[in-house]
Amino acid sequence: MTLDEIKNTLNAAVLSKREDMNLNIVRAYCADLMSDVLAFSITNSLLITHLTNAQVIRTAEIADVKTIVFVQSKRPDIETIALADTKNIPLLVTDLSMYEACGKLYEKGLRS
């Protein structure tokens, strides 16, 4: 799925300045424990999370996560968005719950 397809599927807003909406995402992983992201996530994937702090961006960079989606309308602060921009990690936010977001992406063919 492209980032644009993910955005539309989740009815999400783009928070970061990087808007390469043709970025291709082939896997997704959801977690709120960053240690789980480091241990179990797959590179070149999308991270779905409730957490909005800078540690999420740093963890995504280490785990080679390409995009982060924040669920339940949770938004990071300006400094965290700026950090994501410097790391070229697009950020999206959706009103959906984690369960709903994962389900919608799974229905569209995005797997873990």
N, C-alpha and C positions, 0 to 999 in steps of 0.2 A: 504494500500500500504506500502511496505517496503521503507526504505530510499533509498535503491539501485534502486528500481523501479522509485521513484521520481527523483532521480539523472538522470537516463537514459531518462525518459520522458521529462525532462527539458533541457537535454544536459548540465547539471550543473557540476561545479567543487566543490569539497569539500575543504573548507578553514580551518577547525578546525582539531585538532589532533584526536578528538574522531571520530572514523569511524565505529560505530556499524551499518553497512549497513543493518542489519536485523531488526532494530528498526521499529516497526509497527506504522504507522500514519493512523488514521481513519477520521480525519477532517482537514480542512484548513480554514484559515482566512486571509484576506488581509487588510492592513491598513497602513497609514503613521502617523496617530495620535495615539500616545501611550495611550492617555486617552480612545480612542475607544477600544483599545486592552484590557485594564483593565475592561472596562464596558461591552463589548460584545463578546469577544473571548471565546472559549470553551476550557476547559482544555484538556491536552494531544493532542494538535493540532499542526499544522504547521503554521507558520506566514510567509506571503509573504509581503515584504516591499521594499521601495526605501531607507529607512533610514539606515545609517551605523554607527551611534554613539553608545557609550557604554550604553546609556539609553535604547536602544532596547533590549540589553541583560538583563538589570536589570528588565525591564518590562516583558520580556518573563519569567524570573524566577518567578516573583510574580504571573503572570497569568497561570503558569504551562504549558507554551508552550514548546514543546519538540524539535523543530527544526525551524531554520530560513532560509528562502531563500531570497537572495537579487537579485533584478531584474535589467535589463538594464546594466549589467556588473558593477554595483556599488559594491565596495569592502570596507570593514571596515579597519581601521588601525590595526597595529600589537597589540596594547594594547587591542583593542576591541576583537580581535580574542583570545588573551590570556585570557581575562575575560570569554569569552564563554567556553573556554576549562576548566577553573576552575569550572564553573557552569554545566559542562557536557551537553552543548547545541550545537549540531552539526550545522555548518554553511555551506550553499551552495550558489553559485552564478551562475546566468544564464544570457545569453545575451538577453533573451526574455523580452518583456514588461510585466507589471503586468497583463494586460488583456490576453495576450497570455498564460502566465504561468497558470493563473487560468483556462482558457479554456481547456488547455491540461490536467490538473489534473482532471477537472470535467469530461472530456470525458473518462478518465481512471477509474472513479468511486469514486474519492475523493470528498466528499461533505463538506459543512459547518456545 
